[in-house]
Amino acid sequence: MLRLGLTGGIGAGKSTVAATLTELGAVVIDADAIAREVVEPGTDGLAEVVAAFGEDVLDADGALDRPALGQIVFADDAKRQKLNGILHPLIGGRTAELVSEADEDAVVVHDVPLLVENGMGAAFALVLVVDAPVDVRVTRLVEARGMTVEDARARMAAQADDDARRAAADVWLENAGAAGALREQVERLWHERLVPFAGNVERRRAVEVPTDVVTPAEDRAAVGRRLAARVAVAGGETVRRVEHVGPGAVPGLSAPAVVDLLVEADRPGIELAEALAVSGFPVVDAGRHGSADPGCPARILVLDAKDRRQAKQARGIVKARDAARKDPQRVRTNPDAVRTEVALP
């Protein structure tokens, strides 16, 4: 199973992407729909909310009066945390149910409006972000949803900005062009990356690692941070640290387009190897993993933090990377030597 996160600012076109992915065969799980479902009339969720905040949060029909509830919790952190304590477990439980109902080889897309704001990116194999220029989004909100220009801009200002979304995005879908352009992007993504990615995860197959030395991509460091975060989440409590290392972790150093990661874990074994494999990082050799993502090759070295020799090896790898980072002149004048010194063993 391949689990993706989908997000985007209001009016950007996230619903169009979700609908297109559904047509292509993905299982789309809508976080907003679940949040409404768990507090529908007659549910335990609504009963808990009423017990916590009183009958005033109900409308005349006995349904949740969201504006009334919003007025109670909006400016009160304690009450908002109390509400989240009620809703989040219910939403998480229902989400888990829907995921469990999907086929083992499914592409599951979690449609989460506040994915970036809540720092959820590491929980997914990829994060897809839909974007459009501010003026385009304002026009859509005014024409399609009846908002005023002021309300539309206020809603957008309350969400994550473009810099935060770009830092979280593995895939950036631009929705400023013709009506069918966004769909074309999604269809291409589906056939060229998502389907092969899901197949590789199912078959525990890593993509080939490129060897050609290329100019560093502008987002190379951000890609490394995202993969490191995902490996840390997948590994759980046994993982002590995940470091972006190797030639690609040295600013300005031309290198193959591959992410090298060093994982230090407490007595890594079969359980950790399996956790990484199902998260998109299949085993390629003892203590070594690759990436199942055709769009992001990786090499991952897993070392035992409780083994003296391996712990010393880990320190040496990080030390070599840090030394290279501190000597940009040598990176420029002798890149071949630097690549050799910082390469994963």
C-alpha atoms as a printed R data frame, in Angstrom:
    type eleno elety resid chain resno       x      y       z
1   ATOM     1    CA   MET     A     1   0.000  0.000   0.000
2   ATOM     2    CA   LEU     A     2   1.198  3.472  -0.872
3   ATOM     3    CA   ARG     A     3  -0.111  6.283   1.331
4   ATOM     4    CA   LEU     A     4   0.095  9.863   0.071
5   ATOM     5    CA   GLY     A     5  -0.831 13.225   1.535
6   ATOM     6    CA   LEU     A     6  -2.724 15.774  -0.582
7   ATOM     7    CA   THR     A     7  -3.079 19.406   0.399
8   ATOM     8    CA   GLY     A     8  -3.279 22.922  -0.958
9   ATOM     9    CA   GLY     A     9  -4.558 26.360  -0.109
10  ATOM    10    CA   ILE     A    10  -8.236 27.192  -0.317
11  ATOM    11    CA   GLY     A    11  -9.290 27.698  -3.929
12  ATOM    12    CA   ALA     A    12  -6.141 26.070  -5.333
13  ATOM    13    CA   GLY     A    13  -7.916 23.056  -6.862
14  ATOM    14    CA   LYS     A    14  -7.347 20.271  -4.358
15  ATOM    15    CA   SER     A    15 -10.835 18.865  -4.961
16  ATOM    16    CA   THR     A    16 -10.091 18.548  -8.678
17  ATOM    17    CA   VAL     A    17  -6.922 16.573  -7.936
18  ATOM    18    CA   ALA     A    18  -8.755 14.322  -5.475
19  ATOM    19    CA   ALA     A    19 -11.529 13.640  -7.985
20  ATOM    20    CA   THR     A    20  -9.023 12.870 -10.748
21  ATOM    21    CA   LEU     A    21  -7.068 10.488  -8.522
22  ATOM    22    CA   THR     A    22 -10.303  8.734  -7.580
23  ATOM    23    CA   GLU     A    23 -11.151  8.263 -11.257
24  ATOM    24    CA   LEU     A    24  -7.679  6.838 -11.880
25  ATOM    25    CA   GLY     A    25  -8.135  4.247  -9.143
26  ATOM    26    CA   ALA     A    26  -6.843  5.781  -5.918
27  ATOM    27    CA   VAL     A    27  -8.645  5.459  -2.599
28  ATOM    28    CA   VAL     A    28  -9.161  9.038  -1.404
29  ATOM    29    CA   ILE     A    29  -9.788  9.622   2.302
30  ATOM    30    CA   ASP     A    30 -11.173 13.088   3.001
31  ATOM    31    CA   ALA     A    31 -10.125 14.372   6.442
32  ATOM    32    CA   ASP     A    32 -12.784 17.098   6.464
33  ATOM    33    CA   ALA     A    33 -15.525 14.594   5.639
34  ATOM    34    CA   ILE     A    34 -14.378 12.339   8.473
35  ATOM    35    CA   ALA     A    35 -14.302 15.292  10.873
36  ATOM    36    CA   ARG     A    36 -17.942 15.949  10.031
37  ATOM    37    CA   GLU     A    37 -18.909 12.273  10.148
38  ATOM    38    CA   VAL     A    38 -17.653 11.670  13.695
39  ATOM    39    CA   VAL     A    39 -19.913 14.397  15.111
40  ATOM    40    CA   GLU     A    40 -23.079 13.667  13.173
41  ATOM    41    CA   PRO     A    41 -26.329 13.478  15.194
42  ATOM    42    CA   GLY     A    42 -26.488 10.280  17.216
43  ATOM    43    CA   THR     A    43 -22.733  9.702  17.339
44  ATOM    44    CA   ASP     A    44 -20.645  9.322  20.474
45  ATOM    45    CA   GLY     A    45 -18.478 12.153  19.165
46  ATOM    46    CA   LEU     A    46 -21.319 14.653  19.216
47  ATOM    47    CA   ALA     A    47 -22.388 13.458  22.657
48  ATOM    48    CA   GLU     A    48 -18.869 14.054  23.980
49  ATOM    49    CA   VAL     A    49 -18.726 17.530  22.458
50  ATOM    50    CA   VAL     A    50 -22.075 18.452  24.014
51  ATOM    51    CA   ALA     A    51 -20.985 17.070  27.374
52  ATOM    52    CA   ALA     A    52 -17.835 19.192  27.229
53  ATOM    53    CA   PHE     A    53 -19.239 22.451  25.876
54  ATOM    54    CA   GLY     A    54 -22.975 22.409  26.578
55  ATOM    55    CA   GLU     A    55 -26.236 22.315  24.643
56  ATOM    56    CA   ASP     A    56 -25.521 25.704  23.075
57  ATOM    57    CA   VAL     A    57 -23.312 23.998  20.476
58  ATOM    58    CA   LEU     A    58 -26.386 22.333  18.936
59  ATOM    59    CA   ASP     A    59 -28.669 23.907  16.360
60  ATOM    60    CA   ALA     A    60 -32.469 23.651  16.322
61  ATOM    61    CA   ASP     A    61 -32.309 20.253  14.596
62  ATOM    62    CA   GLY     A    62 -29.909 18.754  17.123
63  ATOM    63    CA   ALA     A    63 -26.918 18.879  14.802
64  ATOM    64    CA   LEU     A    64 -23.582 20.456  15.663
65  ATOM    65    CA   ASP     A    65 -23.659 24.237  15.282
66  ATOM    66    CA   ARG     A    66 -20.105 24.737  14.052
67  ATOM    67    CA   PRO     A    67 -20.091 28.557  14.211
68  ATOM    68    CA   ALA     A    68 -21.315 28.405  17.815
69  ATOM    69    CA   LEU     A    69 -18.638 25.883  18.738
70  ATOM    70    CA   GLY     A    70 -16.061 27.970  16.933
71  ATOM    71    CA   GLN     A    71 -16.913 31.012  19.020
72  ATOM    72    CA   ILE     A    72 -16.316 29.012  22.180
73  ATOM    73    CA   VAL     A    73 -12.945 27.494  21.257
74  ATOM    74    CA   PHE     A    74 -11.448 30.005  18.800
75  ATOM    75    CA   ALA     A    75  -9.771 32.300  21.345
76  ATOM    76    CA   ASP     A    76  -9.353 29.790  24.184
77  ATOM    77    CA   ASP     A    77  -6.366 27.456  23.857
78  ATOM    78    CA   ALA     A    78  -7.476 25.210  26.710
79  ATOM    79    CA   LYS     A    79 -10.935 24.680  25.230
80  ATOM    80    CA   ARG     A    80  -9.493 24.145  21.747
81  ATOM    81    CA   GLN     A    81  -7.135 21.500  23.121
82  ATOM    82    CA   LYS     A    82 -10.066 19.895  24.906
83  ATOM    83    CA   LEU     A    83 -12.010 19.758  21.636
84  ATOM    84    CA   ASN     A    84  -9.006 18.320  19.799
85  ATOM    85    CA   GLY     A    85  -8.672 15.708  22.537
86  ATOM    86    CA   ILE     A    86 -12.205 14.574  21.739
87  ATOM    87    CA   LEU     A    87 -12.059 14.744  17.950
88  ATOM    88    CA   HIS     A    88  -8.546 13.619  17.042
89  ATOM    89    CA   PRO     A    89  -8.854 10.060  18.412
90  ATOM    90    CA   LEU     A    90 -12.209  9.651  16.677
91  ATOM    91    CA   ILE     A    91 -10.873 10.988  13.392
92  ATOM    92    CA   GLY     A    92  -7.760  8.829  13.691
93  ATOM    93    CA   GLY     A    93  -9.820  5.739  14.422
94  ATOM    94    CA   ARG     A    94 -12.157  6.265  11.495
95  ATOM    95    CA   THR     A    95  -9.221  6.987   9.196
96  ATOM    96    CA   ALA     A    96  -7.551  3.748  10.266
97  ATOM    97    CA   GLU     A    97 -10.770  1.850   9.516
98  ATOM    98    CA   LEU     A    98 -10.918  3.244   5.986
99  ATOM    99    CA   VAL     A    99  -7.246  2.476   5.367
100 ATOM   100    CA   SER     A   100  -7.725 -1.107   6.583
101 ATOM   101    CA   GLU     A   101 -10.574 -1.547   4.105
102 ATOM   102    CA   ALA     A   102  -8.360 -0.633   1.125
103 ATOM   103    CA   ASP     A   103  -6.617 -3.324  -0.930
104 ATOM   104    CA   GLU     A   104  -3.040 -4.147   0.022
105 ATOM   105    CA   ASP     A   105  -1.764 -2.778  -3.304
106 ATOM   106    CA   ALA     A   106  -3.904  0.373  -3.205
107 ATOM   107    CA   VAL     A   107  -2.743  3.939  -3.606
108 ATOM   108    CA   VAL     A   108  -4.374  5.673  -0.643
109 ATOM   109    CA   VAL     A   109  -4.569  9.467  -0.792
110 ATOM   110    CA   HIS     A   110  -5.233 11.385   2.415
111 ATOM   111    CA   ASP     A   111  -6.911 14.691   1.527
112 ATOM   112    CA   VAL     A   112  -5.827 16.908   4.456
113 ATOM   113    CA   PRO     A   113  -6.352 20.683   4.188
114 ATOM   114    CA   LEU     A   114  -4.077 21.483   7.166
115 ATOM   115    CA   LEU     A   115  -1.386 18.900   6.430
116 ATOM   116    CA   VAL     A   116   1.384 21.506   6.266
117 ATOM   117    CA   GLU     A   117   0.102 23.547   9.184
118 ATOM   118    CA   ASN     A   118   0.029 20.443  11.398
119 ATOM   119    CA   GLY     A   119   3.422 19.120  10.270
120 ATOM   120    CA   MET     A   120   2.042 15.796   9.027
121 ATOM   121    CA   GLY     A   121   4.207 15.316   5.926
122 ATOM   122    CA   ALA     A   122   6.518 12.661   7.387
123 ATOM   123    CA   ALA     A   123   3.554 10.320   7.875
124 ATOM   124    CA   PHE     A   124   3.145  9.903   4.103
125 ATOM   125    CA   ALA     A   125   5.316  8.424   1.372
126 ATOM   126    CA   LEU     A   126   4.775 11.569  -0.704
127 ATOM   127    CA   VAL     A   127   3.101 14.924  -0.209
128 ATOM   128    CA   LEU     A   128   1.253 16.431  -3.168
129 ATOM   129    CA   VAL     A   129   0.603 20.163  -3.017
130 ATOM   130    CA   VAL     A   130  -1.808 21.949  -5.357
131 ATOM   131    CA   ASP     A   131  -1.221 25.650  -5.921
132 ATOM   132    CA   ALA     A   132  -2.493 28.590  -7.945
133 ATOM   133    CA   PRO     A   133  -1.729 32.336  -7.927
134 ATOM   134    CA   VAL     A   134  -3.465 34.338  -5.204
135 ATOM   135    CA   ASP     A   135  -5.557 36.382  -7.642
136 ATOM   136    CA   VAL     A   136  -6.759 33.244  -9.396
137 ATOM   137    CA   ARG     A   137  -7.749 31.668  -6.088
138 ATOM   138    CA   VAL     A   138  -9.572 34.811  -4.955
139 ATOM   139    CA   THR     A   139 -11.572 34.885  -8.181
140 ATOM   140    CA   ARG     A   140 -12.543 31.230  -7.789
141 ATOM   141    CA   LEU     A   141 -13.685 31.735  -4.202
142 ATOM   142    CA   VAL     A   142 -15.732 34.796  -5.084
143 ATOM   143    CA   GLU     A   143 -17.363 33.222  -8.136
144 ATOM   144    CA   ALA     A   144 -17.784 29.611  -6.957
145 ATOM   145    CA   ARG     A   145 -18.358 30.011  -3.221
146 ATOM   146    CA   GLY     A   146 -19.874 33.473  -3.005
147 ATOM   147    CA   MET     A   147 -17.200 34.880  -0.710
148 ATOM   148    CA   THR     A   148 -16.261 38.521  -0.630
149 ATOM   149    CA   VAL     A   149 -12.758 39.418  -1.749
150 ATOM   150    CA   GLU     A   150 -11.888 40.379   1.821
151 ATOM   151    CA   ASP     A   151 -13.146 37.072   3.240
152 ATOM   152    CA   ALA     A   152 -11.272 35.085   0.598
153 ATOM   153    CA   ARG     A   153  -7.990 36.858   1.297
154 ATOM   154    CA   ALA     A   154  -8.481 36.487   5.058
155 ATOM   155    CA   ARG     A   155  -9.022 32.733   4.688
156 ATOM   156    CA   MET     A   156  -5.867 32.404   2.603
157 ATOM   157    CA   ALA     A   157  -3.826 34.498   5.043
158 ATOM   158    CA   ALA     A   158  -4.788 32.150   7.880
159 ATOM   159    CA   GLN     A   159  -3.279 29.158   6.053
160 ATOM   160    CA   ALA     A   160   0.327 28.126   5.419
161 ATOM   161    CA   ASP     A   161   2.239 30.323   2.977
162 ATOM   162    CA   ASP     A   162   3.877 29.169  -0.246
163 ATOM   163    CA   ASP     A   163   7.326 28.784   1.342
164 ATOM   164    CA   ALA     A   164   5.973 26.366   3.955
165 ATOM   165    CA   ARG     A   165   4.062 24.393   1.335
166 ATOM   166    CA   ARG     A   166   7.049 24.168  -0.993
167 ATOM   167    CA   ALA     A   167   9.219 22.898   1.858
168 ATOM   168    CA   ALA     A   168   6.681 20.115   2.469
169 ATOM   169    CA   ALA     A   169   5.942 19.279  -1.178
170 ATOM   170    CA   ASP     A   170   7.400 16.279  -2.958
171 ATOM   171    CA   VAL     A   171   5.139 17.060  -5.902
172 ATOM   172    CA   TRP     A   172   4.010 20.585  -6.802
173 ATOM   173    CA   LEU     A   173   0.893 20.735  -8.990
174 ATOM   174    CA   GLU     A   174   0.340 24.109 -10.611
175 ATOM   175    CA   ASN     A   175  -3.281 25.011 -11.301
176 ATOM   176    CA   ALA     A   176  -3.075 28.369 -13.025
177 ATOM   177    CA   GLY     A   177  -3.580 27.288 -16.620
178 ATOM   178    CA   ALA     A   178  -6.353 25.847 -18.750
179 ATOM   179    CA   ALA     A   179  -9.058 23.721 -17.171
180 ATOM   180    CA   GLY     A   180  -7.567 20.424 -18.360
181 ATOM   181    CA   ALA     A   181  -3.947 21.215 -17.555
182 ATOM   182    CA   LEU     A   182  -4.184 20.170 -13.917
183 ATOM   183    CA   ARG     A   183  -5.779 16.859 -14.844
184 ATOM   184    CA   GLU     A   184  -2.979 16.198 -17.333
185 ATOM   185    CA   GLN     A   185  -0.397 16.763 -14.600
186 ATOM   186    CA   VAL     A   186  -2.184 14.360 -12.275
187 ATOM   187    CA   GLU     A   187  -2.569 11.673 -14.946
188 ATOM   188    CA   ARG     A   188   1.121 11.909 -15.811
189 ATOM   189    CA   LEU     A   189   2.063 11.725 -12.133
190 ATOM   190    CA   TRP     A   190  -0.188  8.701 -11.660
191 ATOM   191    CA   HIS     A   191   1.221  6.675 -14.551
192 ATOM   192    CA   GLU     A   192   4.863  7.723 -14.348
193 ATOM   193    CA   ARG     A   193   5.435  7.818 -10.600
194 ATOM   194    CA   LEU     A   194   2.586  6.716  -8.336
195 ATOM   195    CA   VAL     A   195   1.690  3.399  -9.966
196 ATOM   196    CA   PRO     A   196   5.354  2.319 -10.317
197 ATOM   197    CA   PHE     A   197   6.016  3.475  -6.749
198 ATOM   198    CA   ALA     A   198   3.124  1.402  -5.400
199 ATOM   199    CA   GLY     A   199   4.256 -1.606  -7.411
200 ATOM   200    CA   ASN     A   200   7.795 -1.311  -6.082
201 ATOM   201    CA   VAL     A   201   6.538 -1.125  -2.494
202 ATOM   202    CA   GLU     A   202   4.407 -4.229  -3.002
203 ATOM   203    CA   ARG     A   203   7.313 -6.159  -4.567
204 ATOM   204    CA   ARG     A   204   9.911 -4.753  -2.119
205 ATOM   205    CA   ARG     A   205  11.927 -3.467  -5.050
206 ATOM   206    CA   ALA     A   206  14.296 -0.489  -4.933
207 ATOM   207    CA   VAL     A   207  14.827  1.798  -7.912
208 ATOM   208    CA   GLU     A   208  18.249  1.997  -9.504
209 ATOM   209    CA   VAL     A   209  20.635  4.568  -8.090
210 ATOM   210    CA   PRO     A   210  22.065  7.011 -10.656
211 ATOM   211    CA   THR     A   211  25.834  7.415 -10.911
212 ATOM   212    CA   ASP     A   212  26.196 10.459 -13.184
213 ATOM   213    CA   VAL     A   213  27.477 13.538 -11.361
214 ATOM   214    CA   VAL     A   214  25.094 16.469 -11.848
215 ATOM   215    CA   THR     A   215  24.742 20.057 -10.675
216 ATOM   216    CA   PRO     A   216  22.944 20.232  -7.306
217 ATOM   217    CA   ALA     A   217  19.203 20.765  -7.501
218 ATOM   218    CA   GLU     A   218  17.962 23.774  -5.562
219 ATOM   219    CA   ASP     A   219  15.745 21.637  -3.329
220 ATOM   220    CA   ARG     A   220  18.326 18.914  -2.636
221 ATOM   221    CA   ALA     A   221  18.645 19.731   1.069
222 ATOM   222    CA   ALA     A   222  14.855 19.902   1.506
223 ATOM   223    CA   VAL     A   223  14.432 16.515  -0.179
224 ATOM   224    CA   GLY     A   224  17.010 15.065   2.199
225 ATOM   225    CA   ARG     A   225  15.209 16.489   5.214
226 ATOM   226    CA   ARG     A   226  11.865 15.076   4.075
227 ATOM   227    CA   LEU     A   227  13.252 11.578   3.515
228 ATOM   228    CA   ALA     A   228  15.115 11.639   6.816
229 ATOM   229    CA   ALA     A   229  11.908 12.591   8.623
230 ATOM   230    CA   ARG     A   230   9.994  9.771   6.930
231 ATOM   231    CA   VAL     A   231  12.611  7.191   7.836
232 ATOM   232    CA   ALA     A   232  12.577  8.393  11.446
233 ATOM   233    CA   VAL     A   233   8.781  8.099  11.631
234 ATOM   234    CA   ALA     A   234   8.792  4.677   9.966
235 ATOM   235    CA   GLY     A   235  11.518  3.376  12.260
236 ATOM   236    CA   GLY     A   236   9.807  4.486  15.434
237 ATOM   237    CA   GLU     A   237  11.376  4.457  18.877
238 ATOM   238    CA   THR     A   238  14.326  2.235  17.972
239 ATOM   239    CA   VAL     A   239  15.765  4.951  15.697
240 ATOM   240    CA   ARG     A   240  18.057  7.364  17.509
241 ATOM   241    CA   ARG     A   241  18.816  9.645  14.597
242 ATOM   242    CA   VAL     A   242  18.664  9.924  10.827
243 ATOM   243    CA   GLU     A   243  21.259 12.066   9.076
244 ATOM   244    CA   HIS     A   244  21.374 13.282   5.490
245 ATOM   245    CA   VAL     A   245  24.942 12.434   4.504
246 ATOM   246    CA   GLY     A   246  27.004 11.665   1.423
247 ATOM   247    CA   PRO     A   247  27.910 14.012  -1.445
248 ATOM   248    CA   GLY     A   248  24.326 15.240  -1.789
249 ATOM   249    CA   ALA     A   249  24.412 16.612   1.743
250 ATOM   250    CA   VAL     A   250  27.289 18.995   1.002
251 ATOM   251    CA   PRO     A   251  26.129 22.404  -0.306
252 ATOM   252    CA   GLY     A   252  27.493 23.254  -3.742
253 ATOM   253    CA   LEU     A   253  29.003 19.832  -4.386
254 ATOM   254    CA   SER     A   254  28.007 18.260  -7.691
255 ATOM   255    CA   ALA     A   255  26.917 14.681  -7.108
256 ATOM   256    CA   PRO     A   256  24.636 11.917  -8.379
257 ATOM   257    CA   ALA     A   257  20.938 12.686  -7.842
258 ATOM   258    CA   VAL     A   258  20.504 10.317  -4.912
259 ATOM   259    CA   VAL     A   259  19.719 10.895  -1.233
260 ATOM   260    CA   ASP     A   260  22.132  9.183   1.164
261 ATOM   261    CA   LEU     A   261  20.862  8.635   4.702
262 ATOM   262    CA   LEU     A   262  22.567  7.320   7.809
263 ATOM   263    CA   VAL     A   263  20.302  5.661  10.372
264 ATOM   264    CA   GLU     A   264  21.483  4.903  13.894
265 ATOM   265    CA   ALA     A   265  19.161  2.570  15.759
266 ATOM   266    CA   ASP     A   266  19.175  0.452  18.896
267 ATOM   267    CA   ARG     A   267  19.835 -3.134  17.873
268 ATOM   268    CA   PRO     A   268  18.280 -2.877  14.405
269 ATOM   269    CA   GLY     A   269  16.813 -6.121  13.162
270 ATOM   270    CA   ILE     A   270  14.008 -7.675  11.166
271 ATOM   271    CA   GLU     A   271  11.287 -5.443  12.658
272 ATOM   272    CA   LEU     A   272  13.046 -2.225  11.650
273 ATOM   273    CA   ALA     A   273  13.875 -3.604   8.201
274 ATOM   274    CA   GLU     A   274  10.229 -4.510   7.652
275 ATOM   275    CA   ALA     A   275   8.992 -1.136   8.926
276 ATOM   276    CA   LEU     A   276  11.236  0.669   6.457
277 ATOM   277    CA   ALA     A   277  10.286 -1.670   3.597
278 ATOM   278    CA   VAL     A   278   6.534 -1.144   3.938
279 ATOM   279    CA   SER     A   279   7.159  2.612   4.126
280 ATOM   280    CA   GLY     A   280   8.853  2.661   0.730
281 ATOM   281    CA   PHE     A   281  12.461  1.817   1.631
282 ATOM   282    CA   PRO     A   282  13.047 -1.844   0.667
283 ATOM   283    CA   VAL     A   283  16.033 -3.896   1.802
284 ATOM   284    CA   VAL     A   284  18.831 -4.159  -0.762
285 ATOM   285    CA   ASP     A   285  21.440 -5.842   1.450
286 ATOM   286    CA   ALA     A   286  22.186 -6.461   5.115
287 ATOM   287    CA   GLY     A   287  21.787 -3.116   6.891
288 ATOM   288    CA   ARG     A   288  21.117 -1.308   3.632
289 ATOM   289    CA   HIS     A   289  17.902 -0.014   2.095
290 ATOM   290    CA   GLY     A   290  16.968  1.777  -1.097
291 ATOM   291    CA   SER     A   291  13.961  3.769  -2.268
292 ATOM   292    CA   ALA     A   292  10.903  2.413  -4.057
293 ATOM   293    CA   ASP     A   293  10.099  5.888  -5.396
294 ATOM   294    CA   PRO     A   294  11.033  6.327  -9.079
295 ATOM   295    CA   GLY     A   295  11.211 10.057  -8.479
296 ATOM   296    CA   CYS     A   296  13.666  9.928  -5.579
297 ATOM   297    CA   PRO     A   297  16.428  7.280  -5.486
298 ATOM   298    CA   ALA     A   298  18.064  6.775  -2.107
299 ATOM   299    CA   ARG     A   299  20.722  4.780  -0.279
300 ATOM   300    CA   ILE     A   300  20.180  4.122   3.414
301 ATOM   301    CA   LEU     A   301  22.798  2.675   5.737
302 ATOM   302    CA   VAL     A   302  21.499  1.351   9.063
303 ATOM   303    CA   LEU     A   303  24.020  1.058  11.911
304 ATOM   304    CA   ASP     A   304  23.683 -0.224  15.464
305 ATOM   305    CA   ALA     A   305  24.058  2.630  17.942
306 ATOM   306    CA   LYS     A   306  24.872  0.123  20.706
307 ATOM   307    CA   ASP     A   307  27.697 -1.504  18.787
308 ATOM   308    CA   ARG     A   308  30.988  0.369  19.452
309 ATOM   309    CA   ARG     A   309  32.456 -0.257  16.030
310 ATOM   310    CA   GLN     A   310  29.311  0.754  14.186
311 ATOM   311    CA   ALA     A   311  28.742  3.789  16.412
312 ATOM   312    CA   LYS     A   312  32.307  4.906  15.648
313 ATOM   313    CA   GLN     A   313  31.656  4.391  11.934
314 ATOM   314    CA   ALA     A   314  28.528  6.560  12.170
315 ATOM   315    CA   ARG     A   315  30.454  9.342  13.883
316 ATOM   316    CA   GLY     A   316  33.076  9.202  11.149
317 ATOM   317    CA   ILE     A   317  30.483  9.514   8.379
318 ATOM   318    CA   VAL     A   318  28.879 12.555   9.993
319 ATOM   319    CA   LYS     A   319  32.279 14.089  10.789
320 ATOM   320    CA   ALA     A   320  33.373 13.821   7.145
321 ATOM   321    CA   ARG     A   321  30.144 15.493   5.999
322 ATOM   322    CA   ASP     A   322  30.483 18.317   8.510
323 ATOM   323    CA   ALA     A   323  34.123 18.919   7.590
324 ATOM   324    CA   ALA     A   324  33.182 19.214   3.910
325 ATOM   325    CA   ARG     A   325  30.375 21.629   4.722
326 ATOM   326    CA   LYS     A   326  32.847 23.871   6.548
327 ATOM   327    CA   ASP     A   327  35.263 24.034   3.604
328 ATOM   328    CA   PRO     A   328  33.361 25.391   0.571
329 ATOM   329    CA   GLN     A   329  36.619 26.405  -1.126
330 ATOM   330    CA   ARG     A   330  37.818 22.797  -1.189
331 ATOM   331    CA   VAL     A   331  34.392 21.723  -2.439
332 ATOM   332    CA   ARG     A   332  34.928 24.050  -5.410
333 ATOM   333    CA   THR     A   333  38.571 23.261  -6.105
334 ATOM   334    CA   ASN     A   334  38.716 19.523  -5.411
335 ATOM   335    CA   PRO     A   335  35.191 18.099  -5.707
336 ATOM   336    CA   ASP     A   336  36.330 14.585  -6.671
337 ATOM   337    CA   ALA     A   337  38.272 14.187  -3.424
338 ATOM   338    CA   VAL     A   338  35.402 15.562  -1.354
339 ATOM   339    CA   ARG     A   339  32.903 13.184  -2.975
340 ATOM   340    CA   THR     A   340  35.192 10.266  -2.134
341 ATOM   341    CA   GLU     A   341  35.665 11.376   1.474
342 ATOM   342    CA   VAL     A   342  31.965 11.817   2.247
343 ATOM   343    CA   ALA     A   343  30.614  8.827   0.290
344 ATOM   344    CA   LEU     A   344  28.695  6.182   2.203
345 ATOM   345    CA   PRO     A   345  30.892  3.111   2.781
